[in-house]
Amino acid sequence: MSAAFDDAFFDRPVPEVARDLIGAALSLDGVGGTIVETEAYDRDDPASHSYSGQTMRNAAMFGPAGHAYVYRSYGLHWCFNIVCRPGSAVLVRALEPVSGIPAMIRRRGMEDVRSLCSGPGKLCQALAIGGEHNGLPLAHGSLRLEPPDRSHAVVTGTRIGISKARDQDWRFGLAGSKFVSRAFPKTSGR
């Protein structure tokens, strides 16, 4: 059995967790890869779903740490997040595909491996993550999150696709990865 994150990992400021998730492995039913891009969202962050308090939609964000928060973006695409402290979560923006690539290609209807999981909606489609995974624990069962086997060089930048708190450098990526959803500024770094 693979290693798992302990509860203390998630009981930290969400930008630290988002940075440290770079290089972790995420999979569903054996299909998945290496996390190469994340974004942090905190309870006091105007761009966060939890900013105005708990609702039916964001209830998982106030649940146990190390569980999934899955929601629909603009009613079209599922987005996968990892709950940290109450009201905070890390959006997983991109993966480098590692296992189950034929299933990802079939689900996405494309063969360009670089584009299979290069955005939160693409990632969920490739792994078949949907609303039924909202609130599930990530340490057991078919939805798995496993720690990185080593530390990685991380780059930072501003978050994507938000209208509030846009200047916050809470987007993190694996330095040099060709699998991120959007390139990071050349001057960004750890």
C-alpha positions as CSV (number, residue, x, y, z in Angstrom):
1,M,0.0,0.0,0.0
2,S,1.3,3.5,-0.9
3,A,2.0,6.2,1.7
4,A,-0.8,8.6,2.6
5,F,-0.8,12.2,3.8
6,D,-1.4,12.6,7.5
7,D,-3.9,15.1,8.9
8,A,-1.2,17.6,9.9
9,F,-0.3,18.1,6.2
10,F,-3.6,19.7,5.5
11,D,-3.7,21.7,8.8
12,R,-1.6,24.5,7.5
13,P,-2.1,27.7,5.4
14,V,-3.6,26.7,2.1
15,P,-0.9,28.3,-0.1
16,E,1.7,26.0,1.7
17,V,-0.5,22.9,1.0
18,A,-1.0,23.9,-2.6
19,R,2.8,24.3,-3.1
20,D,3.6,21.0,-1.4
21,L,1.0,19.1,-3.5
22,I,3.1,19.7,-6.6
23,G,4.5,16.2,-7.5
24,A,1.8,14.3,-5.5
25,A,0.0,11.5,-7.3
26,L,-3.8,11.7,-8.0
27,S,-5.8,8.8,-9.4
28,L,-9.3,7.4,-9.7
29,D,-9.6,3.7,-10.3
30,G,-6.0,3.5,-11.4
31,V,-6.2,6.4,-13.9
32,G,-4.2,9.4,-13.0
33,G,-0.9,11.2,-12.8
34,T,1.4,13.6,-11.2
35,I,0.0,17.0,-9.9
36,V,1.8,19.7,-11.8
37,E,-0.4,22.8,-11.1
38,T,-2.5,23.9,-8.2
39,E,-4.3,27.0,-6.9
40,A,-5.0,28.0,-3.3
41,Y,-8.3,29.3,-2.0
42,D,-8.8,30.5,1.6
43,R,-11.9,31.2,3.6
44,D,-10.9,34.9,3.8
45,D,-10.2,35.1,0.1
46,P,-12.9,37.0,-2.0
47,A,-12.3,34.6,-4.9
48,S,-13.1,31.5,-2.8
49,H,-16.4,29.7,-2.8
50,S,-16.4,29.8,1.0
51,Y,-15.9,33.6,1.3
52,S,-19.6,34.2,2.0
53,G,-20.0,31.2,4.3
54,Q,-21.2,27.7,4.0
55,T,-23.9,26.7,1.5
56,M,-25.1,23.5,0.0
57,R,-22.7,23.9,-2.9
58,N,-19.6,24.4,-0.9
59,A,-20.4,22.3,2.2
60,A,-17.5,19.9,1.5
61,M,-15.1,22.8,1.9
62,F,-16.2,23.0,5.6
63,G,-15.9,19.2,6.0
64,P,-12.9,17.0,6.9
65,A,-9.5,17.9,5.6
66,G,-8.1,15.5,3.0
67,H,-11.5,15.1,1.3
68,A,-12.6,16.1,-2.2
69,Y,-14.5,19.2,-3.0
70,V,-15.9,18.7,-6.5
71,Y,-18.2,21.4,-8.2
72,R,-19.4,22.4,-11.6
73,S,-17.8,25.4,-13.2
74,Y,-20.2,27.5,-15.2
75,G,-22.5,24.5,-15.3
76,L,-20.2,22.7,-17.8
77,H,-17.1,21.2,-16.3
78,W,-16.3,19.5,-13.0
79,C,-13.4,20.9,-10.9
80,F,-11.6,18.9,-8.3
81,N,-10.3,20.4,-5.1
82,I,-8.7,19.1,-1.9
83,V,-10.1,20.4,1.4
84,C,-7.6,21.8,3.9
85,R,-8.6,23.8,6.9
86,P,-12.3,24.6,7.2
87,G,-13.3,26.8,4.3
88,S,-10.0,26.4,2.4
89,A,-9.2,24.2,-0.5
90,V,-6.6,23.5,-3.2
91,L,-7.9,23.4,-6.8
92,V,-5.9,20.9,-8.8
93,R,-5.5,22.6,-12.2
94,A,-3.3,20.1,-14.1
95,L,-1.7,16.6,-14.1
96,E,1.0,15.0,-16.0
97,P,-0.7,11.7,-17.2
98,V,1.1,8.6,-15.9
99,S,-1.4,5.7,-15.7
100,G,-4.5,4.8,-17.6
101,I,-3.6,7.0,-20.6
102,P,-5.7,5.0,-23.1
103,A,-8.7,5.6,-20.9
104,M,-7.9,9.3,-20.7
105,I,-7.6,9.5,-24.5
106,R,-10.9,7.7,-24.9
107,R,-12.7,10.0,-22.4
108,R,-11.3,13.2,-23.8
109,G,-11.5,12.1,-27.5
110,M,-8.0,13.3,-28.3
111,E,-4.5,11.8,-28.4
112,D,-2.3,14.8,-27.4
113,V,-1.1,13.6,-24.1
114,R,0.0,17.1,-23.1
115,S,-3.6,18.3,-23.4
116,L,-5.3,15.4,-21.6
117,C,-5.2,17.0,-18.1
118,S,-4.0,20.5,-18.8
119,G,-6.8,22.3,-17.0
120,P,-9.3,21.5,-14.2
121,G,-12.2,20.6,-16.5
122,K,-10.0,18.5,-18.7
123,L,-8.4,16.7,-15.7
124,C,-11.9,15.8,-14.3
125,Q,-13.1,14.5,-17.7
126,A,-9.9,12.4,-18.2
127,L,-10.1,10.8,-14.8
128,A,-13.9,10.6,-14.8
129,I,-14.2,12.7,-11.7
130,G,-17.8,14.0,-11.1
131,G,-20.2,15.2,-8.5
132,E,-20.5,11.7,-7.0
133,H,-16.9,12.2,-5.7
134,N,-17.7,15.4,-3.8
135,G,-16.9,14.9,-0.1
136,L,-15.1,11.6,-0.5
137,P,-11.8,10.9,1.5
138,L,-8.6,10.8,-0.6
139,A,-6.8,8.3,1.6
140,H,-8.9,5.2,0.9
141,G,-10.9,3.8,-1.9
142,S,-10.7,4.3,-5.6
143,L,-10.0,8.1,-5.4
144,R,-6.3,8.3,-4.3
145,L,-4.0,11.1,-3.3
146,E,-0.4,10.1,-2.5
147,P,2.5,12.3,-1.4
148,P,5.4,13.2,-3.7
149,D,8.3,10.8,-3.6
150,R,10.7,13.8,-3.5
151,S,10.6,17.6,-3.4
152,H,10.2,19.5,-6.7
153,A,11.2,23.0,-8.0
154,V,8.0,25.0,-7.9
155,V,7.1,28.2,-9.8
156,T,4.4,30.7,-8.7
157,G,2.0,33.0,-10.5
158,T,-1.4,34.6,-10.2
159,R,-4.6,32.5,-10.3
160,I,-6.5,32.0,-13.6
161,G,-10.1,32.7,-14.5
162,I,-11.2,34.7,-11.4
163,S,-12.4,38.3,-11.1
164,K,-11.5,38.9,-7.4
165,A,-8.1,38.9,-5.7
166,R,-6.5,38.4,-9.1
167,D,-3.1,39.7,-7.9
168,Q,-2.6,36.9,-5.4
169,D,0.3,34.7,-6.3
170,W,-1.5,31.5,-5.2
171,R,-1.0,29.4,-8.4
172,F,1.8,26.9,-8.2
173,G,3.4,24.7,-10.8
174,L,6.1,22.2,-11.4
175,A,9.0,24.1,-12.9
176,G,9.6,23.3,-16.5
177,S,6.4,21.1,-16.9
178,K,4.9,21.0,-20.3
179,F,1.6,19.7,-18.8
180,V,0.5,22.9,-17.0
181,S,-2.7,24.7,-18.2
182,R,-0.9,27.9,-18.9
183,A,2.8,28.9,-18.8
184,F,4.1,30.6,-15.8
185,P,6.0,33.9,-16.0
186,K,9.8,33.3,-16.5
187,T,10.7,35.2,-13.4
188,S,8.5,33.2,-11.0
189,G,10.1,30.8,-8.6
190,R,10.1,29.2,-5.1
